[in-house]
């Protein structure tokens, strides 16, 4: 298994991910699962522009990621898989590829029906429903913005959202 | 020609601190606009970057080449022709910017990057006196 981090983060590939997680875990590649980004050359260029030397990024739709998951997970080096929202991660969970994997919740910000749960995490009822499915079909779900921060388990997030 | 607007987009409080430092050195106030990405969604961050620019011209200074700050700057500038993004913002860069705002944004951007490079030097006074 080369994919070591499965993260939901609205900003996808950004400083906290590349520096905070990437440098700590020694990540060699990122798999960005997002239908919109995968279809946009400009956005792919944007996200790739500041990657450290020798670090690769793969941009895939959810469907393509599910189809190629074994190949992506069997890649040499250490990788992280990122989605922009819980929906795409839920689709991966429902396809069975997250079994036994720990899913990390990074930044989801205010907007719509989202309520503040943690300083970096705002969740709407729909988000919680998606996360429940992910929790049932993966190893675990927890929130943590950076590796040095304490991990907040999903059950605690649910309690905070009540 | 309209003087170039400067927007600094950075993590935590870096943008505000850099603006405060640049203003205190230059005495030129109200020209640089700090924006923190703290707690903002990509859409909110873009709106904050866009607000002081209007129709430009502008330089958006960001801290890291990869990350939400630079993404927002590039997204705002996309197709405008009047907005240039400069990464690796530093104090020498901003001070030079403040005194040369009448230059074309792209030309000014290249100039301030050179200023920033020449402002980063190694001074090895802690060596043994023999160049070590």
Interface residues (C-beta under 8 A of the other chain):
Chain A: X10 X11 X13 X14 X15 X16 X18 X19 X42 X46 X47 X49 X50 X51 X109 X110 X111 X119 X120
Chain B: X11 X39 X40 X41 X42 X43 X44 X63 X64 X65 X66 X67 X68 X69 X70 X71 X74 X75 X78 X87
